[in-house]
């Protein structure tokens, strides 16, 4: 059941990305170009995402435990370090340069656009490098 629900959630998410135009790098870049020809239509997408997330959190507050886990997990770290700033900065720079981020890139890979395929490949390589580096740091004693 967990696998089926995960698939359905991914399908719903990718469908939302496609319908909203988030898989179109030109649309995203138009939204990010606030000093040029600004396309404000993605404000509604983000507003809808905030509304749905807010509703989800309200519903979760009334549950004793998640549907597919023994307990809720919350982040325990409260410190602010370089990685906390560097990660979002790299994400934002990449998004601003190309008009894609990981979710839309996964949904858009079927378009066979050279730009999307190049971004997707670079993203996968970056994920593998980051994971290897993370694993290496965890193996140090």
Phi and psi restraints in degrees (value plus and minus 20) as a CYANA .aco file:
   2 UNK   PHI     -83.1   -43.1
   2 UNK   PSI     -61.3   -21.3
   3 UNK   PHI     -85.1   -45.1
   3 UNK   PSI     -61.6   -21.6
   4 UNK   PHI     -84.4   -44.4
   4 UNK   PSI     -64.3   -24.3
   5 UNK   PHI     -86.9   -46.9
   5 UNK   PSI     -57.2   -17.2
   6 UNK   PHI     -83.2   -43.2
   6 UNK   PSI     -63.6   -23.6
   7 UNK   PHI     -81.7   -41.7
   7 UNK   PSI     -65.0   -25.0
   8 UNK   PHI     -84.0   -44.0
   8 UNK   PSI     -60.1   -20.1
   9 UNK   PHI     -84.7   -44.7
   9 UNK   PSI     -64.1   -24.1
  10 UNK   PHI     -82.6   -42.6
  10 UNK   PSI     -60.2   -20.2
  11 UNK   PHI     -84.6   -44.6
  11 UNK   PSI     -63.5   -23.5
  12 UNK   PHI     -83.5   -43.5
  12 UNK   PSI     -63.6   -23.6
  13 UNK   PHI     -83.3   -43.3
  13 UNK   PSI     -68.4   -28.4
  14 UNK   PHI     -86.2   -46.2
  14 UNK   PSI     -54.9   -14.9
  15 UNK   PHI     -83.2   -43.2
  15 UNK   PSI     -61.7   -21.7
  16 UNK   PHI     -82.0   -42.0
  16 UNK   PSI     -59.5   -19.5
  17 UNK   PHI     -84.5   -44.5
  17 UNK   PSI     -60.3   -20.3
  18 UNK   PHI     -88.2   -48.2
  18 UNK   PSI     -69.1   -29.1
  19 UNK   PHI     -82.4   -42.4
  19 UNK   PSI     -58.0   -18.0
  20 UNK   PHI     -97.5   -57.5
  20 UNK   PSI     -34.6     5.4
  21 UNK   PHI      70.0   110.0
  21 UNK   PSI     -12.6    27.4
  22 UNK   PHI     -87.8   -47.8
  22 UNK   PSI     -35.7     4.3
  23 UNK   PHI    -107.2   -67.2
  23 UNK   PSI     -21.2    18.8
  24 UNK   PHI    -117.1   -77.1
  24 UNK   PSI      84.4   124.4
  25 UNK   PHI     -75.6   -35.6
  25 UNK   PSI     -54.7   -14.7
  26 UNK   PHI     -84.6   -44.6
  26 UNK   PSI     -58.0   -18.0
  27 UNK   PHI     -86.0   -46.0
  27 UNK   PSI     -63.4   -23.4
  28 UNK   PHI     -85.7   -45.7
  28 UNK   PSI     -65.0   -25.0
  29 UNK   PHI     -83.0   -43.0
  29 UNK   PSI     -54.0   -14.0
  30 UNK   PHI     -84.7   -44.7
  30 UNK   PSI     -55.2   -15.2
  31 UNK   PHI     -89.4   -49.4
  31 UNK   PSI     -57.6   -17.6
  32 UNK   PHI     -97.3   -57.3
  32 UNK   PSI     -34.8     5.2
  33 UNK   PHI    -107.4   -67.4
  33 UNK   PSI      50.5    90.5
  34 UNK   PHI     -91.6   -51.6
  34 UNK   PSI     -38.3     1.7
  35 UNK   PHI    -119.9   -79.9
  35 UNK   PSI     -20.6    19.4
  36 UNK   PHI    -133.6   -93.6
  36 UNK   PSI    -149.5  -109.5
  37 UNK   PHI    -111.0   -71.0
  37 UNK   PSI      70.4   110.4
  38 UNK   PHI     -99.9   -59.9
  38 UNK   PSI     109.3   149.3
  39 UNK   PHI    -123.1   -83.1
  39 UNK   PSI      80.0   120.0
  40 UNK   PHI    -102.4   -62.4
  40 UNK   PSI     -17.6    22.4
  41 UNK   PHI     -82.5   -42.5
  41 UNK   PSI     -47.2    -7.2
  42 UNK   PHI     -94.2   -54.2
  42 UNK   PSI     -31.0     9.0
  43 UNK   PHI     -79.9   -39.9
  43 UNK   PSI     -58.0   -18.0
  44 UNK   PHI     -88.4   -48.4
  44 UNK   PSI     -54.9   -14.9
  45 UNK   PHI     -84.0   -44.0
  45 UNK   PSI     -67.3   -27.3
  46 UNK   PHI     -86.7   -46.7
  46 UNK   PSI     -59.3   -19.3
  47 UNK   PHI     -82.1   -42.1
  47 UNK   PSI     -61.3   -21.3
  48 UNK   PHI     -84.0   -44.0
  48 UNK   PSI     -59.7   -19.7
  49 UNK   PHI     -84.1   -44.1
  49 UNK   PSI     -61.8   -21.8
  50 UNK   PHI     -84.4   -44.4
  50 UNK   PSI     -61.3   -21.3
  51 UNK   PHI     -83.8   -43.8
  51 UNK   PSI     -66.4   -26.4
  52 UNK   PHI     -84.6   -44.6
  52 UNK   PSI     -62.0   -22.0
  53 UNK   PHI     -84.0   -44.0
  53 UNK   PSI     -62.2   -22.2
  54 UNK   PHI     -80.8   -40.8
  54 UNK   PSI     -63.9   -23.9
  55 UNK   PHI     -82.7   -42.7
  55 UNK   PSI     -62.5   -22.5
  56 UNK   PHI     -80.0   -40.0
  56 UNK   PSI     -63.7   -23.7
  57 UNK   PHI     -84.7   -44.7
  57 UNK   PSI     -58.1   -18.1
  58 UNK   PHI     -82.9   -42.9
  58 UNK   PSI     -61.7   -21.7
  59 UNK   PHI     -87.5   -47.5
  59 UNK   PSI     -57.5   -17.5
  60 UNK   PHI     -86.5   -46.5
  60 UNK   PSI     -52.0   -12.0
  61 UNK   PHI     -83.2   -43.2
  61 UNK   PSI     -37.8     2.2
  62 UNK   PHI    -118.9   -78.9
  62 UNK   PSI     -17.8    22.2
  63 UNK   PHI    -121.8   -81.8
  63 UNK   PSI     125.5   165.5
  64 UNK   PHI     -98.6   -58.6
  64 UNK   PSI     -56.6   -16.6
  65 UNK   PHI    -170.0  -130.0
  65 UNK   PSI     140.2   180.2
  66 UNK   PHI     -86.9   -46.9
  66 UNK   PSI     143.2   183.2
  67 UNK   PHI     -87.2   -47.2
  67 UNK   PSI     -57.0   -17.0
  68 UNK   PHI    -140.4  -100.4
  68 UNK   PSI       8.5    48.5
  69 UNK   PHI    -170.2  -130.2
  69 UNK   PSI     144.7   184.7
  70 UNK   PHI     -97.0   -57.0
  70 UNK   PSI     -51.5   -11.5
  71 UNK   PHI    -175.8  -135.8
  71 UNK   PSI     142.7   182.7
  72 UNK   PHI     -95.4   -55.4
  72 UNK   PSI     123.2   163.2
  73 UNK   PHI    -137.0   -97.0
  73 UNK   PSI     117.7   157.7
  74 UNK   PHI    -145.6  -105.6
  74 UNK   PSI     129.2   169.2
  75 UNK   PHI     -80.2   -40.2
  75 UNK   PSI     122.2   162.2
  76 UNK   PHI    -125.2   -85.2
  76 UNK   PSI     -40.0     0.0
  77 UNK   PHI     -96.2   -56.2
  77 UNK   PSI     118.5   158.5
  78 UNK   PHI    -144.3  -104.3
  78 UNK   PSI     -22.9    17.1
  79 UNK   PHI     -98.7   -58.7
  79 UNK   PSI     135.0   175.0
  80 UNK   PHI    -131.0   -91.0
  80 UNK   PSI      99.5   139.5
  81 UNK   PHI    -147.3  -107.3
  81 UNK   PSI    -198.0  -158.0
  82 UNK   PHI     -79.6   -39.6
  82 UNK   PSI     -61.1   -21.1
  83 UNK   PHI     -81.7   -41.7
  83 UNK   PSI     -52.3   -12.3
  84 UNK   PHI     -85.1   -45.1
  84 UNK   PSI     -50.9   -10.9
  85 UNK   PHI    -110.9   -70.9
  85 UNK   PSI     -58.2   -18.2
  86 UNK   PHI     -87.1   -47.1
  86 UNK   PSI     -62.8   -22.8
  87 UNK   PHI     -80.5   -40.5
  87 UNK   PSI     -75.5   -35.5
  88 UNK   PHI     -82.6   -42.6
  88 UNK   PSI     -52.7   -12.7
  89 UNK   PHI     -85.1   -45.1
  89 UNK   PSI     -65.6   -25.6
  90 UNK   PHI     -83.2   -43.2
  90 UNK   PSI     -60.9   -20.9
  91 UNK   PHI     -79.3   -39.3
  91 UNK   PSI     -69.0   -29.0
  92 UNK   PHI     -85.0   -45.0
  92 UNK   PSI     -59.8   -19.8
  93 UNK   PHI     -84.5   -44.5
  93 UNK   PSI     -65.7   -25.7
  94 UNK   PHI     -82.5   -42.5
  94 UNK   PSI     -62.5   -22.5
  95 UNK   PHI     -83.0   -43.0
  95 UNK   PSI     -62.7   -22.7
  96 UNK   PHI     -90.0   -50.0
  96 UNK   PSI     -53.1   -13.1
  97 UNK   PHI     -96.6   -56.6
  97 UNK   PSI     -59.5   -19.5
  98 UNK   PHI    -127.9   -87.9
  98 UNK   PSI     -49.0    -9.0
  99 UNK   PHI      67.1   107.1
  99 UNK   PSI      -5.7    34.3
 100 UNK   PHI    -151.7  -111.7
 100 UNK   PSI     129.7   169.7
 101 UNK   PHI    -150.6  -110.6
 101 UNK   PSI     154.6   194.6
 102 UNK   PHI     -73.5   -33.5
 102 UNK   PSI     -67.2   -27.2
 103 UNK   PHI     -79.6   -39.6
 103 UNK   PSI     -76.2   -36.2
 104 UNK   PHI     -81.3   -41.3
 104 UNK   PSI     -52.3   -12.3
 105 UNK   PHI     -84.2   -44.2
 105 UNK   PSI     -62.2   -22.2
 106 UNK   PHI     -81.8   -41.8
 106 UNK   PSI     -62.5   -22.5
 107 UNK   PHI     -90.1   -50.1
 107 UNK   PSI     -50.7   -10.7
 108 UNK   PHI    -111.4   -71.4
 108 UNK   PSI     -27.0    13.0
 109 UNK   PHI     -81.6   -41.6
 109 UNK   PSI     -46.6    -6.6
 110 UNK   PHI     -92.4   -52.4
 110 UNK   PSI     -32.5     7.5
 111 UNK   PHI     -91.6   -51.6
 111 UNK   PSI     -36.1     3.9
 112 UNK   PHI      42.4    82.4
 112 UNK   PSI      -2.3    37.7
 113 UNK   PHI     -85.5   -45.5
 113 UNK   PSI     115.8   155.8
 114 UNK   PHI     -80.9   -40.9
 114 UNK   PSI     -60.0   -20.0
 115 UNK   PHI     -82.3   -42.3
 115 UNK   PSI     -65.8   -25.8
 116 UNK   PHI     -85.0   -45.0
 116 UNK   PSI     -64.5   -24.5
 117 UNK   PHI     -84.1   -44.1
 117 UNK   PSI     -59.2   -19.2
 118 UNK   PHI     -84.9   -44.9
 118 UNK   PSI     -66.4   -26.4
 119 UNK   PHI     -80.8   -40.8
 119 UNK   PSI     -65.8   -25.8
 120 UNK   PHI     -81.0   -41.0
 120 UNK   PSI     -63.7   -23.7
 121 UNK   PHI     -83.4   -43.4
 121 UNK   PSI     -66.3   -26.3
 122 UNK   PHI     -82.4   -42.4
 122 UNK   PSI     -58.2   -18.2
 123 UNK   PHI     -83.7   -43.7
 123 UNK   PSI     -65.2   -25.2
 124 UNK   PHI     -83.7   -43.7
 124 UNK   PSI     -61.4   -21.4
 125 UNK   PHI     -81.9   -41.9
 125 UNK   PSI     -64.8   -24.8
 126 UNK   PHI     -80.8   -40.8
 126 UNK   PSI     -60.5   -20.5
 127 UNK   PHI     -84.5   -44.5
 127 UNK   PSI     -61.3   -21.3
 128 UNK   PHI     -85.3   -45.3
 128 UNK   PSI     -63.4   -23.4
 129 UNK   PHI     -82.7   -42.7
 129 UNK   PSI     -65.4   -25.4
 130 UNK   PHI     -83.1   -43.1
 130 UNK   PSI     -61.3   -21.3
 131 UNK   PHI     -87.0   -47.0
 131 UNK   PSI     -62.4   -22.4
 132 UNK   PHI     -82.2   -42.2
 132 UNK   PSI     -64.5   -24.5
 133 UNK   PHI     -83.6   -43.6
 133 UNK   PSI     -60.0   -20.0
 134 UNK   PHI     -84.4   -44.4
 134 UNK   PSI     -64.8   -24.8
 135 UNK   PHI     -83.3   -43.3
 135 UNK   PSI     -60.7   -20.7
 136 UNK   PHI     -82.6   -42.6
 136 UNK   PSI     -60.0   -20.0
 137 UNK   PHI     -88.3   -48.3
 137 UNK   PSI     -50.0   -10.0
 138 UNK   PHI     -95.0   -55.0
 138 UNK   PSI     -44.8    -4.8
 139 UNK   PHI    -104.2   -64.2
 139 UNK   PSI     -33.3     6.7
 140 UNK   PHI     -90.6   -50.6
 140 UNK   PSI     123.2   163.2
